[in-house]
Amino acid sequence: MNRERPPAILLMGATATGKSGLAEELAAHLSCEIVSVDSALVYRGMDIGTAKPSAEVRARVPHHLIDICDPSTSYSAARFRDDARAAIDAIVARGRVPLLVGGTMLYFRSLLRGLSDMPAADPKVRAELEREAAEHGWGELHRRLASVDSEAARRIHPNDPQRIQRALEVYCLSGRPLTELQRSVADTALPVRPFSIEIRFENRELLHRRIAARFHEMMQSGFLEEVARLRARDDLHPEVPAMRAVGYRQLWGHLDGLYAFQDAVSKGIYATRQLAKRQLTWLRSERPAATFEAADPRIVIKILKFLKGNSI
């Protein structure tokens, strides 16, 4: 049955591994349309800090799930799953190959494994958890999470407030641990044959240097001014999910006078490195079909050979 399904390419990797540029090169050789798998690229007005593909690139190759909602709204894995499946169906109907590209591993997992029936976000519960975090610190809430869902607490870093909040919210609303609900995922098989590819720097120091270089390039391109424009809006604040994206949160803190400019840049680079570390941890559990060295000058040729060998 699987063999009868049309193919789809899933290009995964940590931040700053060059996935977007590689996807554009692959699309030039294959009949592809790109589906973004990135929790920040969905937001309009967040262009520089997300390394969003330019209008010129998007004119050359069709892109989906970019600039589809306002930063004041929340975008969930469940909504991504529905939006991505609709995009995949439309691409396949056009006789083209979906090329899913990004680093939001929860989104990839929602497509590959489905999602459990989670309770919807509750503003009152979230507000109460944020109040408690402001009073006692996220470390205390992480310890509380460990008492009701030890597995989730081991998986979620104590400095990841968004995921701590969601795990506690789920428990408050359902009375069941997040981990238990995640195990009850229904079968939601994709209508395509997914070929997952990971792009990785074996030299971790090289990845760290690329992260720092890219962050400085973003700063030179007007990243601080972009955050200032967002901060000037009445409907945005640091706890809005979109503003928790790496880089945005740290520069917002600088504009609020919490720390000096150079400290904000250093914090942004460090936060990006921590994001990459979490992404790599997820990727180890996902076990992609093939892994390629990001620094290899022949990477495009090798990936195309792999895909050809799988009849893509």
Buried (B, 14 or more C-beta within 10 A) or exposed (E): EEEEBBBBBBBBBBBBBBBBEBBBBBBEEBEBBBBBBBBBBBBEEBBBBBBBBEEEBBEEBBBBBBBBBBBBEEBBBBBBBEBBBEBBEEBBEEEBBBBBBBBBBBBBBBBBBBBBEBBEBBEEBBEBBBEBBEEEEBEEBBEBBBEBBEBBBEBBBBEBBEBBBBBBBBBBBBEBBBBBBBEEBEEEEBEBBBBBBBBBBEEBEEBBEBBBEBBBEBBEBBBBEBBBEBBEEEEBEEBBBBBBBBBBBBBBBBBEEEBEEEEBBBBBBBBBBBBBEBBBEBBEEBEBEBBBBBBEEEBBEEBBEBBEEEEB
